[in-house]
Amino acid sequence: MKISQRGTVNCGDPGTPRAVSTFPTVTCLADNSLLASYRVGSSKDSEDETIELRHSTDGGRTWNEPTTPFETTVDNRRGSLKVLYPTALDGEHLMAAALWVDRQTYPGKPLFNDQTEGCLPLSILLTDSFDCGRTWTPWRVLPVPDSIGPPSLTSPILRLPSGKLAASIETNKNYGDTSAWFQHVAYTYSEDQGRTWNPPVTVCQDPTGRIFNWDQRAGVCPDGRLVTFTWTYDRETRCYLNVQRRLSPDEGNSWSAPEDLGFTDQPSHPAILPDGRIVVAWVDRFQSRSIRARLAETNDAPFLPATEVVLYELQDLIPESAIGQGSTGDVLAEMGIWNFGLPYAEPLPDGGVMVVYYAGTAEQMAIEWVRLSL
């Protein structure tokens, strides 16, 4: 596996509401064009954040001018958009899920409360496009029970072999909630193409509350199995563990035991190729200070170090971290200081893989892309 090309999707504009670009995705469409989505704002956590879209018809070499088709006011409440994940369905039909942040209930407050480990009110919004992402239907809210708390969204909608759709959501505490946090991942299923959704069912949890399974990235393999890659945090040691893989043979009803993949920190959405090979990128903020990628020959095969490619390396001094010493609230709060990360991998029609990620400075962050030849 090697890098064959690289480029930029979006450059931040310092001193403007487009200064900081984060949370990138890239989706291959039915006509073999690419759709990139990413979040822009005046800072990493800002009330003016929203989602931009760009299309490329030449494999990412050039991108059209950005569009901002999505409303940030929902049910007459002022908010912001943190991330949008498109899923390609049939033909030109896309369904996108977005994470909306309520900025009205606690005006001026940051996303995470470092005293309680709670977060601002969140909602997951859904929208459809029937023309490859050029126009979109009005938002509709994905219903979740109060027991979930503010729901996190960390993966696109999954299209399952049975024809059902699944949304992977993660639990949080309400902003002022001082009780213990028992984080878990839940799936909610739709049997009517996203018009209605069943009550969420837990698919991943440490019942002791010690291990947090954050930002679980999920994909559907050619053999029908689901595979997830999890950013794993040990609350007791206040350290990140190695990325863990799980497999489900039955659309999320049962799962294999977590498997340590031998590399640490936050994984990407997996690029799952038609022949079953998988490319996963990850950001390692505390050891190598880089973004890297590896290849596995099948969904249960090892990600061998010999396949590793370095996509980005931080040259600046690393900020002092709360990992291993601060509270979990401190760890949550410091997510806003990191100036590189959140890789997202997608297979391409020519058999390659594209990885997008953000990188830059506190004043200006860009969305970069790398094309990998396998």
N, C-alpha and C positions, 0 to 999 in steps of 0.2 A: 504494500500500500504506500503510495507516495502522493505528494501535492503536485497537481498538474497546472493549476491556475489559482489566482486569488484576486480579490477586488473589494469594492465598497458598495454596499447597498444604499447607505444614507450617511452623510456627514452631519454632525451636529452643528447648529448655528449658535455660537457663544452669545450669552446675554439675551437670548430670546426664549420663548416657550418651546422651541425646538432644540435647545442646547444639548439635552441629554437623551440619547437613544438607548433603549434597553429592551429586554424581553422579545428577541427576534424569533420568527418562525419562517420557514420556506416550504411551500407546497407545490408539488408537480401536478399540473392540471391536465384535463383530458386532451387538450390540443398540444401537449408537451411544452407549453409555456410555464413560467414559474410565477407564483404569487408570494410576495414577501409581506409579512406584517411585523410591526414593531411599535413599541410605545415611545412617545416623545414627551418631554416636559422640561421645565426650567431647571429642575434638579432631579435626583433619583427618586424622590418621594415628594411629589408636588401636586397641589390641587388643580393645576392646569393640565395634567397629563391626559393624553388621549392616544388613539391608535391611528397610525398611518398605514396605507397599503401602497405597494408598487408592483408592477408587472414587468417581466422580462421575456422577450421572445427569442433571445439569442444565448440562452444558457447562463444568464447572469452577467454577461459582459457589459450590457447596458440595461438601465431600468428607466421606466417612464417617470414622469413627475408624480410626487406623492399625492394621494387623495385622502381625505378625512371624512368618510361617509357616515360615521356613527355618532349618535347623540350621546352626550354625557349626563344629561338630566333624565332621570328615570322616576316615573310616578311622581312627578313634580318635586323631586328632591335633587339637590345639587350634588354632583359626584364626579368621579374621574374613572378612566379606563386604564387598568394595569397591564393586561395581556389579552391577546385574542388568538385562539387556536382554530384554524380552518381544517375541516375534514372533507376530502373529495368523496362524493357519493357516486351517483350514476350520471354519466355524461357531463354536462356543464353545471350540475347541481353540487353546491357546496353547503355544508352546515358549519357554522362557526360558533364557538363558545367563548365568552369573554368574562373576565373578572372585573366587576364594577365595585368601586370603593365609595361609600357614603361619606361625603365631606361636609355634610350639614349637621349631623347629630353632635359631633365633637369638633367644632370649627377650629382650625389651626393646629390640631393635634397630629402627631406623626402616625404612620400606619400601625406601628407596634408600641404598646405601653410597656416600657422597660421595668416598671414596678410590679405589674400584675401578670405579664406575659400575654395579655389579651391584645386584640387588634380591633381596628375600626370595623363598623358593620360592613359586610360584604354581600354581594349577590352574584350569582352566575346567570348571565344573559345568553340567549340563543337567537340566532338569525340565520336566514337562508339566502343564498344567491342561486339564480338559475341561468346565469350568464358568465360563469367563470370568475365571479368576484367583482364584476363591474357595478352591479346594483345589488341592494340588500333589502330584505323585508324588515319591518319594524321589530324592535327588541321584544322578546317575551322572556319572562323570568322562569328559570328552572326551579321548581318548588322543592324546598328541603325543610325538614322538621326543625324545630327550635333546638332539639338535642344535638344537632350538628354544630351549633354555634355559627359564627361567620364562616362560610365555606370557602376553602381555597380551591383553586383550579390549577392543576399542574400537568395536564395532558389533554390532547384533543379528544373529541368524541370518538369512541371506538366503534367500528362497524364489524359486527361479529358474524361468524359463519352461518348462524341460524337466521340472519337477517335483522336481528335485534340490534339496537344501539345501546352503548353503555357510556355513562359519564363517570369519570373517576374524580371524587371530591375528597378533601381532607378537612378534618375538624380543627376548630380554633376555639379559644375562649373569648367571651365578650370583653369589651375594653376595660371595664372596672372589676371584672371577676377575679377575686383573690383565691379561689379554691384551687385544688391540685388539678393539673392538666393531664388528662388521659387521651393523648392524641391517637387518632386512628384514620385509616383510609376506608372509604365506603364507595360502593358502586350503586348507581341508580340506572335502571334499564327502561328502555322504551321499545314497545312492540308495534308502534304505528308511525315510525319515521320521525320521532321527536315531538309529536303533538301532545302526548301524555307520558308521564314517567312514574314508575313504581317507587314505593318507599325505599330508601337506601338500605343496603346490607353491608355489614362490615366485612372487608376482605383482608385487612392487614392491621394488626394491633399487638403491642406488648401489653398484656393485662396488668403488669406491675407498674406501668407508666414510666419505666426507666429509659427505654429505647424509643425514640421518635423516628417514625418512618416518613420523612419529609420529601416533598417534591418527587413523588413516585412517577416515573416516566413509563408509559405502557404502550404496547404495540401488539398487533395481531400478525401471527406468523403464517406462512403458506400452508403449514400442516394443521392449521386451526387452533394451535395453542396460543394463549396469551403469554407475554413475557413482560416483566417489570424490572426496572432498575431504580434503586432507592438511595437517596441521600440520607445517611443513617447517623443519628446523633445520640450520644450517650449522655443522658441528663446527669448521671452521678459523677462522671469524670469531666463533664462539660467539654467533650471532645467529639469530633466527627470520626466515625469508623469508616472502614472501606465500603465501597459501593456494593450493594447486595442485589442478587438476581433471584427472581421467583418465576415459576412457570405454572400455568393452569391449563389442564386438558379439557375443561368443561365450562368455558366462558366465565370463569371467575367464581364458580361454586366451591372449588377446592384448589389448594395451592401447594407446591413443593416447599420444603424447608428453605429458608434463606441461604444463599450461597455467597460466600465472600469472594469477590472477583479479583482481589489483590491490588486494587488501586483505590485511592481515597478521594473523598469530597463529593462534588455535586455532578451527577450524570446528565447527559443530554437525552432528549427524545431519540429513540433508536432508529437508524435507517435500516429497514428490513428489506432485503432484496428478494426478487422472485424465486431465486434458487435456494433461499433459506439462510444465506449469510447475513450477518448483522454487524453493523458498524456503530459503536458507541463512542461519543466524545465525552470528556469530563473536564471540569475546571478544578485544579488543585491550588488553592489559595495560600496554603500554609507550609508546604514543603518545596515543591518545584516552582511554585508561583507561575503556573502555565496552564494552557489548554491543550489537551492531547486527545488522540483517538486510537482505538484498537479495533481489530477485526476478529470475529468468531466465525468458524465455518458453518456452524449450525446454532440453533437457539439454546442448546445445552452444552456446547463446546467451550473450551477455555478461550479467553481473550489473551493470546500469547504476547509477551513483551516484544517478540521479534516483529510483530505487525505494527508496533507503536509509531505514530507520527506526531511531531510537535507542531501545533497549529499557531500558538502564540506564547510568548514568554514576556513576563513583566520585567522591565529594566529599572524601574524606579524602586525606591526604598519601600518595603512593605509596611503598612500601618501597624501599630501595636494592636494586638487582638485580645478579645476577652476569652478566647478558647483556652480551656484548661485552668482559668483563674477567675473570670467574671461569672455572673449569674447567667441563667438561660435567657433572662430578659435582656441582659447586656449583649448576648450573642445575637438575639433577634434584632436589637437596635442597630448593631454595627453593620448589618447587611447593607445599609445605605452608604457605607464608605468605600466599598469595593468598586474599582473602576474597570474590571474586566470579568467576563463570565457568561453564564447562561447559554452554552452552545446548544444548537438544535440541528439534528442530522436528518437528511432526506435522500432517498434513492432517486437517481436520475434515469431517464429513458435509455441513455447510452451505456448503462451498467456502472456508472460512477456514482459518487455520493457527494452531496454538497453539505457543508457545515456552515451555519451562520452563528455569529456571536457578537457581543458588544465589547468595546475597548476604548480607552481614552483617558481623560482627566476629569476631575470634578466639574470643570467648567464646560467640557465638550466631550461627549461620547458618541462614537460612530458604530454603525452596524457593518461588520466585515463578513465576507464570504470566502470560503476555501473549497475548491473542487479536488476531490480525491480520486485517483485512479487505482483500481483494485488489482 
